[in-house]
Amino acid sequence: MAKVTMTNSKPGYSEIVTKQKINRRTFLTSGSQMVAGFATALSTPAFAQAVNPIDEVLNQSPVEWGDRFDTPGQTVAAVRTAEPTLSPSTVSNIENAMQIYYGIVQRGGWPIVPDDQVLRLGHKSPAVVILRERLGMSGDLIQNIGVNDVFDSYVDAAVRRFQSRHGIHPDGVIGKETFAAMNVPVQVRLRQLETNLVRVRSMSGFLGKRYVMVNIPAAEIETVEEGQVHSRHTAVVGKIDRQTPVLKSTIHEINFNPYWHVPASIIRKDLIPKMLKDPNYLRDNKIHIRDLKNNVELDASQVDWTTDEALNYQFRQEPGAKNSMGSIKINFHNKYAVYLHDTPSKTLFGNSYRFHSSGCVRVQNVREFVVWVLEDTPGWDRFAIDEVIRSGEREDVSVRGKVPIYMTYITAWATSEGMVHFREDIYDRDGLSAMAPASTPVQG
């Protein structure tokens, strides 16, 4: 069975986006220079995973790669692991990371990298000297390699590794998003680890032989079997004002080529405004209006869109290419009426910021996901799934051996290899806003 490519990016504070909430850029604050020797602790086997040079990075980057990456643990590949976010050792891994970060705090913290220009491969600048020190302290770069003020291939690989740990697209370019994550004070990172240690401890029991874990701030899904990640899937989760809930349930049903019954919240917030702008919106998107009280179908012209009259009716979108749930809906019982689903809009999966839904979770490579969920359900292999989707016919399938699903909120965790991951506290649940001073914007 084909597995979905793992995409791991794990540290990053989840600094937030609205008004007085934390924004990654708000962490650009003055800080003391650190004792450079402490970086050695982060470059030991506890923070390094023996891997080959990053061939895929070499293949993707149009630069001259004269130096080999003979420094294990400095690569994007090192960030990837088959260890689940909620592994039996995650609690002790976080505790170990906390000791390292506490040591950095005691030594004065890491330096603030000047953010007045975008930094990338080939730059030569005093800012690169500071960048090297910062990356060394977090274990992303072994110090004393390359030229100190040159953004060379070693720094490029270290930046990509840092970006991957923080859920940022690993392009090696330090712009607004990377500067913001890099300049979060170490005290905030330590507090973030402490906060998430409590969350992880609450889920440290047996989660199931096979289970699904949705990490909301990471916008990522893991399918886990026998204690190992089977696949990771990029997700799109709820907006700040339409948050995806934390819950636990079991996946019990898959709907192929589903209808979409538009929720009242979306009728009010989205459908009515769209109809006021474009009276043909419902027709163009194959959405039917039904008056359930009188059991009749209505035409859009019969509804007063300047009022909330539409909330009295059912809106159902037909299966097809424009269906908001795509070709698959994954059901699990919950009081929030949320579910996992496919989507016709795939482009959002390529963004670092993936908080765009109304609370439900969109799944990239959803067919691979469903193949795994239906693994113990007779008659539903990949071929059968492809066939029913191709047919366009509505079909509901009960999941044999219901699969547990955990929708969690984890913004910081660590692996057994010592890789420390952070994500943006998009819903402002870490309670760390008060620790974040203001900053200046990045140019370029």
C-alpha positions in Angstrom: 0.0 0.0 0.0 1.4 3.4 -0.9 2.1 5.7 2.0 1.7 9.4 2.1 4.9 11.3 2.2 5.7 12.5 5.7 6.1 16.2 6.2 7.2 17.0 9.6 7.8 20.5 10.9 7.8 20.7 14.5 8.8 23.6 16.7 7.5 26.9 16.3 5.7 28.9 18.8 2.3 29.6 17.7 2.3 33.2 17.7 -1.0 34.7 16.7 -2.5 36.9 14.3 -5.2 39.2 15.6 -5.3 42.5 17.5 -3.6 41.9 20.9 -2.9 38.3 20.3 0.6 37.1 19.8 2.0 37.7 16.3 5.3 36.0 15.4 6.7 39.5 14.5 5.9 40.7 18.0 8.6 38.6 19.4 11.5 40.5 17.8 12.9 41.9 21.0 16.3 42.7 22.4 18.1 39.8 24.0 21.4 39.0 25.5 24.1 37.2 23.6 24.4 33.5 24.5 27.4 31.5 25.4 28.2 30.0 22.1 29.5 26.8 23.6 26.1 25.7 24.7 25.2 24.9 21.2 27.4 21.8 21.5 24.7 20.3 23.7 22.2 20.7 21.0 24.5 19.0 18.4 25.1 15.8 20.4 23.4 12.6 19.4 20.4 13.6 21.5 19.8 16.4 19.0 21.1 14.7 15.9 19.7 11.9 13.8 22.1 9.9 11.7 20.9 10.5 8.1 22.5 10.8 4.7 23.2 14.3 3.2 20.0 16.1 2.1 19.8 14.9 -1.4 16.4 16.3 -2.0 17.5 19.8 -0.8 20.5 19.6 -3.2 18.2 18.6 -6.0 15.8 21.5 -5.4 18.3 24.4 -4.8 19.8 26.1 -7.9 23.1 26.8 -6.2 26.6 25.4 -6.3 26.9 22.7 -3.7 30.6 22.4 -3.3 30.4 21.3 0.3 29.0 18.0 1.4 26.6 17.9 4.3 28.6 15.6 6.5 27.0 16.9 9.6 24.2 14.5 10.7 21.1 16.2 12.1 21.5 19.4 10.1 19.1 18.4 7.4 15.4 18.6 6.6 15.3 14.9 6.4 16.4 14.6 10.0 13.1 16.3 11.0 11.0 13.5 9.6 10.3 10.6 11.8 7.9 7.7 12.1 7.5 8.5 15.8 3.9 9.8 16.5 3.5 13.2 18.1 1.7 11.4 21.0 4.2 8.6 21.4 4.7 6.9 24.8 8.0 8.8 25.1 6.7 12.3 24.2 6.3 13.3 27.9 9.9 12.5 28.7 11.1 14.0 25.4 9.4 17.3 26.3 10.9 17.2 29.8 14.4 16.7 28.3 13.8 19.6 25.9 12.8 21.8 28.8 16.1 21.1 30.5 18.0 22.2 27.4 15.8 25.4 27.0 16.1 26.2 30.7 19.9 26.0 30.2 19.7 28.5 27.4 17.5 30.8 29.5 20.1 30.6 32.4 22.9 31.7 30.0 21.0 34.7 28.8 18.9 33.5 25.9 19.7 33.5 22.2 20.4 36.6 20.1 17.8 38.5 18.1 18.6 38.2 14.3 18.3 41.5 12.6 15.2 41.5 10.4 15.9 44.6 8.2 16.5 42.5 5.1 15.6 39.1 3.7 18.4 36.6 4.1 19.1 33.8 1.7 21.9 31.7 0.2 24.8 33.8 -1.0 24.4 36.7 1.3 27.4 38.1 3.2 26.5 40.2 6.1 27.2 40.8 9.8 23.6 39.6 10.4 24.7 36.1 9.2 27.1 36.0 12.1 24.2 36.4 14.5 22.1 34.0 12.4 24.8 31.3 12.7 24.9 31.8 16.5 21.1 31.6 16.8 20.9 28.4 14.7 23.7 26.9 16.6 21.9 27.4 19.9 18.8 25.6 18.7 20.8 22.7 17.4 20.0 23.5 13.7 23.6 24.3 12.8 26.9 23.0 14.1 29.0 26.0 14.7 32.5 26.7 13.3 31.7 25.3 9.9 31.8 27.5 6.8 32.6 31.2 6.6 31.2 33.1 9.6 29.5 36.0 7.8 28.5 34.1 4.7 25.0 32.5 4.2 26.5 29.3 2.7 25.1 25.9 2.0 25.5 24.9 5.7 23.4 27.8 6.8 20.9 27.1 4.1 20.5 23.5 5.3 20.2 24.7 8.9 17.5 27.3 8.0 15.5 24.7 6.2 15.7 22.4 9.2 14.6 25.2 11.4 11.7 26.0 9.1 10.6 22.4 9.0 10.6 22.2 12.8 8.3 25.2 12.9 5.8 24.3 10.2 7.2 26.8 7.8 7.8 25.9 4.1 11.5 24.9 4.1 12.8 27.1 1.2 15.9 28.3 3.0 14.8 32.0 2.7 14.5 34.0 5.9 11.6 36.4 5.5 8.9 37.6 7.8 7.5 34.3 8.9 10.9 32.7 9.6 12.3 35.8 11.3 9.3 35.9 13.6 9.6 32.3 14.6 13.4 32.6 15.0 13.1 35.7 17.3 10.6 34.3 19.7 12.4 34.6 23.1 13.7 31.3 24.6 11.7 32.1 27.7 8.5 31.9 25.7 9.6 28.7 24.1 10.2 27.2 27.5 6.8 28.2 28.8 5.3 26.8 25.7 6.9 23.4 26.3 5.7 23.5 29.9 2.1 24.3 28.8 2.1 21.5 26.2 3.6 19.0 28.7 0.4 19.2 30.6 -1.6 18.6 27.5 0.4 15.6 26.4 0.4 14.1 29.9 -3.4 14.1 29.7 -3.2 11.9 26.6 -0.4 9.6 27.7 -2.5 6.5 28.0 -3.2 3.8 25.4 -4.8 5.6 22.4 -5.5 2.4 20.3 -3.8 0.0 18.1 -4.8 2.1 15.2 -5.8 5.7 15.5 -6.0 9.2 13.8 -4.5 12.3 15.5 -5.4 15.7 14.2 -3.1 18.4 15.5 -5.0 21.6 15.0 -2.3 24.3 15.4 0.0 22.2 13.2 -2.8 21.7 10.6 -1.6 18.1 10.2 -3.0 14.6 10.5 -1.3 11.4 11.5 -2.5 7.9 11.0 -0.8 5.7 13.6 -0.6 1.9 13.6 1.3 -0.2 16.1 3.0 2.8 17.6 4.3 4.1 14.3 3.1 6.8 11.9 1.7 5.2 8.8 1.1 8.5 7.0 1.0 12.2 7.6 -1.5 14.4 5.8 -1.5 18.2 5.5 -4.8 19.6 6.7 -6.8 22.8 6.6 -8.5 23.6 9.9 -10.8 26.2 11.3 -10.4 30.0 11.1 -9.7 31.9 14.3 -13.4 32.9 14.5 -14.6 29.4 13.5 -12.3 27.2 15.5 -11.9 23.4 15.1 -12.8 21.8 18.4 -10.7 19.6 20.6 -12.4 16.2 20.9 -12.1 12.4 20.9 -14.4 10.1 19.0 -14.3 7.2 16.6 -14.6 7.2 12.8 -17.7 5.1 12.0 -18.7 6.0 8.4 -17.3 7.1 5.1 -19.6 8.9 2.6 -18.5 8.7 -1.0 -19.8 11.4 -3.4 -21.6 13.0 -0.5 -24.3 15.7 -0.5 -23.3 18.8 1.5 -26.0 20.2 3.7 -25.0 23.7 4.4 -24.8 24.5 8.2 -26.8 27.5 9.5 -23.6 29.3 10.5 -22.3 29.2 6.9 -25.8 30.1 5.5 -25.6 33.3 7.7 -22.0 34.2 7.3 -21.3 33.1 3.7 -24.3 32.0 1.7 -26.5 35.1 2.2 -23.7 37.6 1.5 -22.7 35.6 -1.7 -26.3 35.6 -2.9 -26.6 39.3 -2.4 -23.5 39.8 -4.7 -24.3 37.1 -7.2 -27.9 35.9 -7.5 -26.7 32.9 -9.7 -24.4 31.6 -7.0 -26.7 28.7 -5.9 -27.4 27.6 -9.5 -23.7 27.8 -10.5 -22.7 25.6 -7.5 -25.6 23.1 -7.8 -27.1 24.0 -4.4 -30.8 23.4 -4.0 -33.2 25.1 -1.6 -35.8 23.0 0.2 -38.6 24.1 2.5 -38.8 21.0 4.7 -42.0 22.1 6.4 -44.0 22.1 3.2 -41.8 19.5 1.5 -41.2 21.6 -1.6 -38.2 22.9 -3.5 -37.8 26.6 -3.8 -36.2 28.9 -6.4 -33.6 31.4 -5.2 -35.9 34.2 -6.4 -38.5 33.1 -3.7 -36.2 33.9 -0.8 -35.6 37.4 0.6 -31.9 37.5 0.8 -31.9 40.9 2.6 -33.1 39.1 5.8 -32.4 35.9 7.6 -35.3 34.1 5.9 -32.8 31.6 4.3 -32.1 30.1 7.8 -35.6 28.6 7.6 -34.7 26.3 4.7 -32.3 23.5 3.9 -29.6 24.1 1.4 -28.1 20.9 -0.2 -25.2 20.8 -2.6 -25.2 17.9 -5.1 -22.2 15.6 -5.5 -19.7 16.6 -8.1 -16.6 18.6 -8.9 -17.9 21.7 -7.1 -19.1 20.0 -4.0 -17.5 21.7 -0.9 -16.6 18.3 0.6 -15.1 17.0 -2.6 -15.6 13.3 -3.1 -15.3 12.0 0.4 -16.7 12.8 3.9 -15.4 11.1 7.0 -17.9 10.9 9.9 -17.4 10.6 13.6 -20.0 11.3 16.3 -19.5 14.7 18.1 -21.7 17.5 19.4 -20.0 20.1 17.2 -21.2 18.6 13.9 -17.7 18.6 12.4 -16.1 16.0 10.2 -13.1 15.4 8.0 -13.5 15.7 4.2 -12.0 16.1 0.8 -12.0 19.5 -0.9 -12.1 20.8 -4.5 -9.7 23.6 -3.5 -6.3 21.9 -3.2 -4.1 25.0 -3.4 -4.4 25.8 0.3 -2.5 22.7 1.3 0.6 24.3 -0.1 0.5 27.2 2.4 2.1 27.4 5.8 -1.0 29.2 7.1 -3.8 26.7 6.8 -6.6 28.1 9.0 -9.4 28.7 6.5 -12.3 26.3 7.2 -15.5 26.8 9.2 -14.4 24.2 11.8 -14.3 21.0 9.8 -10.9 19.5 8.6 -9.9 19.2 5.0 -7.5 16.3 4.3 -4.8 16.2 1.7 -4.3 12.9 -0.1 -7.7 11.9 1.3 -7.9 8.7 -0.7 -4.8 7.3 0.9 -6.3 8.3 4.2 -9.5 6.5 3.6 -7.8 3.4 2.2 -6.1 3.1 5.6 -9.3 3.8 7.6 -11.1 1.0 5.6 -8.3 -1.4 5.8 -10.3 -3.9 7.9 -13.6 -3.2 6.1 -14.1 -6.1 3.5 -14.5 -5.1 -0.1 -13.0 -1.6 0.2 -9.5 -1.6 -1.2 -8.0 1.2 -3.2 -9.5 -0.1 -6.4 -13.0 -0.2 -5.0 -12.6 3.3 -3.6 -11.4 4.7 -6.9 -14.3 3.0 -8.7 -17.0 4.4 -6.5 -15.6 7.9 -6.7 -15.3 7.6 -10.5 -18.9 6.5 -10.7 -20.2 9.7 -9.0 -22.8 7.7 -7.2 -23.6 8.4 -3.5 -22.5 5.5 -1.3 -22.1 5.2 2.5 -19.8 2.7 4.0 -19.7 1.6 7.7 -16.2 1.3 9.1 -15.4 -2.1 10.5 -13.5 -1.8 13.8 -14.2 1.8 14.3 -11.0 3.9 14.3 -10.4 6.3 17.3 -9.8 9.9 16.3 -8.2 12.5 18.6 -8.5 16.2 17.6 -5.8 17.9 19.7 -4.2 21.2 20.3 -0.5 20.8 20.7 1.9 23.7 19.9 5.1 22.2 21.2 6.5 18.7 21.4 9.8 16.8 21.0 10.9 13.5 19.6 13.2 10.8 20.9 15.9 12.1 18.6 15.8 15.4 20.5 14.0 17.3 17.7 11.9 20.0 19.3 8.9 21.2 17.4 6.7 24.3 17.8 3.6 25.6 16.1 1.8 28.9 16.1 -0.7 29.3 18.9 -3.4 30.2 16.4 -6.3 30.1 18.8 -4.3 31.9 21.6 -4.7 29.0 24.0 -1.2 28.9 25.4 -1.8 32.0 27.4 1.6 33.5 26.6 0.5 36.8 24.9 1.7 38.9 27.9 5.3 37.7 27.3 5.5 39.1 23.8 6.7 42.7 23.3 6.1 44.6 20.1 8.5 44.7 17.1 9.2 46.3 13.8 8.1 44.8 10.5 10.5 43.0 8.2 11.4 44.6 4.9 11.2 42.7 1.6 
